[in-house]
Amino acid sequence: MYKKLILKIVSPIIGLAIVGCIYLNSESFIENQDWKYAEGTHIGDWLAKNAFKVSDRIIETNQGKAKIIFCYGKKLIIENLATKEKGFYINKS
């Protein structure tokens, strides 16, 4: 009995967490934020809304391209395509 009750409570929470994670990693979310360079690989000091393009998990600015590894709202993790060095940007929106 308790297992069914716990499952009924935990299932929606896990579902909401998955949907939230998918949204925070979507191209539209990332493109509509202002990102400030923090450390690591560098594709610009300030990535302003609509000043960069995201397509197929690749973020492109006038200073370079990088692969998007993960975004969790406040932090964007990228990877240099050639060197595989990681870089970090902080959400300023």
N, C-alpha and C positions, 0 to 999 in steps of 0.2 A: 504494500500500500504506500509506504513512504517513498519507495523508488519511483513509482508513477508520479507522485506529487513533485518530487525533486526534478524529474524529467520534464514535467509541465512547466516548471519555473525556470529551469536552466536553458531549455531549448530556445525560447524567444530571446533570451539574453545573448546566447551564442549567435543566433541569427542576426540580431541587431549589430553585434560586433563585426561580423563578416561584412554586412552591407556597409557599415561605416568605413571599414578598411578599404573596401573596393572604391567607395566614393573618394576618399582621401588620396587614392592613387590614380584617380582618373585624370585624363588629359585636361578636361575642362576645369577641374579644381586647381590643378597646378598652374595652368595658364592664367587664371584669374586671381593670382596672388602676387604680391611683391616679395622678392627673395633677396636677402642680403648675404654676401659671401662670408663664410666663417673660417673654414680651413680646408686644406687638401688641394685637389685639382681645381682649376679655376677656369670658368667660361664667362667671366664678367663679375665686377664688384657688386652691381645692383641689377637684378633681373626684374624690371618693372612689368606690370600687367601689359599684355599684348605687345611687348618688345622682344619676345622670343616665341619660338614655335615648338610644339611638342607633337611628334608623330611616331607611332609605333615604338613608344618608350624611349625615343631619342629626343633630347632637348637640344635645340639649335639656337645660338645667338650669333651676332656678327663677330664674336671673338672665338667661336669654336662650337664643337658638338660634344655631347656626352650621353651616356646611357643612364636612364633613371633606374636606380636600384630600388628605392623605397621612399615613400613620403608618409609621415604620420602627423600631418597637420601643421605642426610647428617646425619641423625639420625635413629638409629634402636631401636625400643621399644620392649622389651621382657617381659615375665611374668614367674615367677617360677611356675612349675607345681604343687608343693605341697602347698606352702604358698600363692600363687597368688600375691606376691610382684612384682612390676614392676621394670625393670632395663633399663638403657639407655647406648647405645654405639654410638660413633661418628665415621663417615667415615673418614679414613685417606688416602684413595686412590687418 
